[in-house]
Amino acid sequence: MQKNEGKGFIEPVTLDDVLKPNQLFRHHRASKFGHEFLQYYSFKKGFLNLNNGSFGALPKAITEAYNELTAWQEDNTDYYYRIGFIPPLIGVREQLAKLVGASDVDEIVMVASTSTGMGLVLRNFLWKSGDIIIRCNTTYGTVYKTIQYIHDTTPGVEISQFELLFPTTHQAVLESRAGKNTLTNAPQGSKIVAVIGSIVANPGASMPWKEMVKISKDAGVWAIVDGAHSVGQEPLNLSTSGADFFVSSAHKWLNAKRGCAFLWFSKKSRDIMLTTIPTSASYVSPGPERPPTNIISQFQYNGTIDYTPYLSVHFALQWREWIGGEAAIQEYCNKLAREGGRRLAETMSTQVMDPEWRAGAFGDGLFQVNVVLPFSKEFSATYDASVSTALRNKLLSQNMFAVTFYHRQLWWTRVSAQIWNEISDFEALGRAFVSICSDIVAEHENAHIPPESKAESFYSYLEHPFQGAVAYDSKDGVGAHRPVTATAVVPVGYHTHLASIRP
């Protein structure tokens, strides 16, 4: 209901005007972190969720708020789209600006996902021959391929890629010669854009991204930060980061409704952003008639999309304050990731990627941990996409999930620690992996899969997804337990494989 209805004018409403007060927040204290917190989520009974990092998880309170917002949208659709949602959306941007240390609300716009935001930024640069885009072997798949697309469609644009091998340290990354050589050897007059990950997806690893941004800016390089996993997992102060652009997903670690992310840009870099995609009706051509904030107007309304996930940030922040605040969440999840990772490795008789959790190492401060899976070195020597598919299906068939990935000739799991998890969850996952990995080895031995069907690495598979990779033909549903035979292996495409290694 809009204010002053029928009086000839309409006052803007706030989200607190629209929704009835949440009784949970007003009259109850939150339970302590751990399994008691499962009551606040809608997980299927018995589901063991150790993969918050991919898609996040929506508390029931946020689901209820989202449903009320949807009802408000349907109550008077013309009012909602023409007037109603706009002031609350500005309010959400103000809240996010405060949370992440932006200096002004007009440095923040909302996008559906980090992939969307990164693609928008990369496609807004006016590329020409001689320009260079720097990426890494660990750059997330959609961003990696966006860079490839720009290279393929703009003659003369080059890609410079440097390799990261884990375990490593922040210092080793900063001392790497590969990126420095690109900066030193770039042609005069060329534009260089560096895509920097704040927290790598697979392996789950923190990067010295602020220092990497400084190195880039000192060399006159544009710095775009893929911060998909950052907001809600690490404190941010973007106004002092030095970056040109920063994108992060609010539906992962910040508890907003998916898909919901934000794009931050410094005012100095804002002129790069000429258009939304699709181009908004608010677009003004470059020139003296274009207002400096035209890109903000374009993002404010960009067609008949669902803006309610963006509005859910307001309630996600209320929720996080009610359960104890950012510092308490970070302390619990980081400690559980460290201790749970060790227990998981003990259960599987393997090892944690960074067992010491040293300050300045890639695991420092994260809510995620990487642990080797119990395959033999011989079995893991070459990358095989069918192993990834089997791991995914078998985990889901046991009503649990954690991400698996391949790195340095080993299979790993990346496990997310969240406020509903406890140490016993890591132990249960470890016992399941021991059984699952044993089954996969036996099935492969029976299948007689030829060596030429195996890709050398995940990234050789990423470049040529239909060459060689094999997958289980499971006609009986996800995780069906049926032996693999020579006639039951089929090609698996990039999209199928990527679904099992998403960040």
Steps between C-alpha positions, in 0.01 A plus 500: 500500500641838401473794740226764451319286244214692339625845605658595169860437598707199598772496761782247468491204735778317678536125528406523866174666390426209267575204724353416834760487782682169524403350835811283500725805512283688750422238763762226479873460544692302241616150587870431525682421178509135393229242444250702704509750215357247253153595628539837326554344154284300260739213428353160426511286813844346539659700217866564579583835342872570488482712187372842596764647269326412174149631544462615860205397716193707576380521862126446545463858624640632171279262302195637683609859433559421133154345471343811654694719256371286213144543626558878517621492141184318388267716713539790255751420231490841336568672829782256581687541172434870443556628854498246778825304484727794415540673841554165681760401240688825560482418871654157440782658300559739791517208743747314280709814450536529876578129543774485236654842558387676185530878522167567329179312421551576131805275499273197552255343254320166517550210259372143493832326559874557509525342154248756375689789656840387374359451151344848505829664593710308248253567218490874576869550426558627147753243383748548218792315347797483736294500819574228755280321752678325785331195644604203712458124469269526804279773351138385533366323192246756378747786541776292341276438199382862480864600460537233232193635320640853498828366360312301233282791386744792521798461266830569671385474862740269680463285811782467751450212741705415805483178698426462869590171665384425852604479777679833485531822697394856436866601478572240232207625293620859525853402400386307192676613185222407257274797568792743527631388160164580343508850646861557392465369144167660407505711180497877544149644495328171570232464762562229761219365716575260785228267630584426864324252726462601865416144605563228244210259458692176449711451700328715760784745554539859611719716283707810582261688277557846649874470437433362151277800430775737615757333274257532209414863565865597547559360151203685349288186473123485551408273793171305500450289812285188494389503862222242469583339835605814687198681641392324817827308521762774528480864616504745209597865466471558128557875507861438605557184294633680193300272269308632202218247524395244760214250467368274777205264550265583786322165467808296593630602842270797573174297510306698237256340258672376184584639256628811662838669466642849491741679273718772651699746292706799598380833367824526302412174321128565456540648152602156370145380573302634204214251501317229683421175318241522359543870441253691715246748365679748729820477290649833391772510233850607608549873482426821688129412532568177688465540879788349703250270673328376184628147557336505846167591339540216252555246778216645710243372252604257230179340384245263648726290716448385857658761728389328820822297546685832516254629761558188711843637596323729748363201690817294461690772684235507773532123531877513530478764770243291691716186500804682637653722234778474245788445744327210678413331171855538370655365819279190512524407132874556470575294811268221385661492155844456656400235753254326269755480221747325728234255619391431142859427397544268798180314414613444140870446590597782264615859552383858509637721223627756753527308830670781692250776412787745510442874504555622146418159355211440266274339762532777755163639610283289270180307571616227258763228508652275233575135576645223278256221410604139571599393148839347424760711319477264205124546471528879524795533263284617207184707504179311421170690489304185579650499850357845564158391377508187713603692812215744450237232441607275783513782753152617402367145519613495864321829577817706543725726297842662490683629193768283340771612257828392341828682563865398462418138417285452808127495565387735777188604682429861589287502813307805619450560872180681596317589818282185482800265476696316768812282506289184470389613153860486379538152647183378326617646168838331542345158558283546192796601284699193605219276377421706190860521380546126547187435292616733222837328471332160476252623239778647287697178513195311376424756230835463317505870410777560242780738603431727202159576650661695782593866474842605627351757736179684571617797295577290194145372540369855541649599164381183320200371697387229258841349434554195712307562820262228611214482745272245659184424307250503786159426350356419841535850642756703689748281682354173375723212610563309179839378378666686215574287195684577180167562326366719781738792472394808306659838423441765760494867409651798679169601656441153646845479651502856626181436695696274729786740564317831535637737762 
